[in-house]
Amino acid sequence: MTCYAVALIDFTDPGWIKDYVARVTPMVERAGGRYLARTGAVDQLEGEGTPPQTFLIIEFPSREVAEGFYRSEQYAPFKAARQQGSVGPFFLVEGIDGSTAPA
């Protein structure tokens, strides 16, 4: 089942971004992932707070693939750079329509 990596990113030190994008994008694609959104063009229609500087959505073929990528040794140094140079939550979201689930 499809799984989405969703991150709301605010940069504290943008020095890592160029190398991260150049090197992680092909790693995501080799793992079967596909970027659906990687943008600062976010309009907040409801709720409190302010939109993040960047909103990220990556589609993976399954939770196992997404988790495997996130925990991989290959991604580890880039994850560390992202964590050191930005703040914000990072989620894995199952591609399930909960409205069809039994109550």
C-alpha positions as CSV (number, residue, x, y, z in Angstrom):
1,M,0.0,0.0,0.0
2,T,1.2,3.5,-0.9
3,C,2.9,5.5,1.9
4,Y,3.6,9.2,1.9
5,A,6.5,10.9,3.6
6,V,5.3,14.4,4.7
7,A,7.6,17.0,6.2
8,L,7.0,20.6,7.3
9,I,10.5,22.2,7.2
10,D,11.7,25.5,8.5
11,F,15.4,26.1,7.8
12,T,17.8,27.2,10.6
13,D,20.9,26.8,8.4
14,P,20.4,26.5,4.7
15,G,23.9,25.4,3.9
16,W,22.9,21.7,3.6
17,I,20.1,22.1,1.1
18,K,21.9,22.2,-2.3
19,D,23.9,19.0,-1.7
20,Y,20.9,17.3,0.0
21,V,18.6,17.9,-3.0
22,A,21.2,16.9,-5.5
23,R,22.2,13.7,-3.8
24,V,19.0,12.6,-2.0
25,T,16.6,13.1,-5.0
26,P,18.2,10.2,-7.0
27,M,18.4,8.0,-3.9
28,V,14.6,8.5,-3.3
29,E,13.9,7.7,-7.0
30,R,16.1,4.6,-6.9
31,A,14.1,3.4,-3.8
32,G,10.8,3.8,-5.8
33,G,9.9,7.1,-4.3
34,R,8.4,10.1,-6.2
35,Y,8.3,13.7,-5.1
36,L,4.8,15.0,-5.3
37,A,5.5,18.4,-3.6
38,R,8.7,20.2,-2.5
39,T,7.6,23.7,-2.3
40,G,7.2,26.9,-0.2
41,A,4.1,27.8,-2.1
42,V,1.7,27.0,0.7
43,D,-1.6,28.8,1.4
44,Q,-2.9,28.2,4.9
45,L,-6.7,28.1,4.7
46,E,-7.5,27.2,8.3
47,G,-5.8,26.7,11.7
48,E,-3.3,28.5,13.9
49,G,0.3,29.2,13.3
50,T,2.2,29.9,10.1
51,P,2.9,27.7,7.1
52,P,6.4,26.1,7.0
53,Q,9.1,27.5,4.7
54,T,8.9,24.2,2.7
55,F,6.2,21.5,2.5
56,L,7.4,18.1,1.3
57,I,5.4,15.1,0.1
58,I,7.1,12.0,-1.2
59,E,5.1,9.0,-2.4
60,F,6.6,5.6,-1.7
61,P,5.2,2.2,-2.9
62,S,4.8,1.0,0.7
63,R,5.5,1.8,4.3
64,E,8.3,-0.8,4.3
65,V,10.1,1.0,1.5
66,A,9.6,4.4,3.1
67,E,10.9,3.2,6.5
68,G,13.7,1.3,4.8
69,F,14.8,4.5,3.0
70,Y,14.5,6.6,6.2
71,R,16.6,4.2,8.3
72,S,19.2,3.4,5.6
73,E,22.9,3.9,6.1
74,Q,23.0,5.7,2.7
75,Y,20.5,8.3,3.8
76,A,21.8,8.7,7.4
77,P,24.3,11.5,6.8
78,F,21.8,13.5,4.8
79,K,19.1,13.0,7.4
80,A,21.6,14.2,10.0
81,A,22.4,17.3,7.9
82,R,18.6,18.0,7.5
83,Q,18.0,17.6,11.2
84,Q,20.9,19.9,12.1
85,G,19.9,22.6,9.6
86,S,16.2,22.6,10.0
87,V,13.2,22.1,12.3
88,G,9.8,20.6,11.8
89,P,7.8,17.4,12.0
90,F,8.4,14.5,9.6
91,F,5.5,12.0,9.1
92,L,4.8,8.7,7.4
93,V,1.2,8.6,6.2
94,E,-0.5,5.4,5.0
95,G,-2.4,5.8,1.7
96,I,-5.6,4.6,3.3
97,D,-9.0,6.2,2.9
98,G,-10.2,6.0,6.5
99,S,-13.8,6.7,5.5
100,T,-14.2,3.2,4.3
101,A,-12.8,1.5,7.5
102,P,-15.3,-0.3,9.8
103,A,-16.3,1.7,12.8
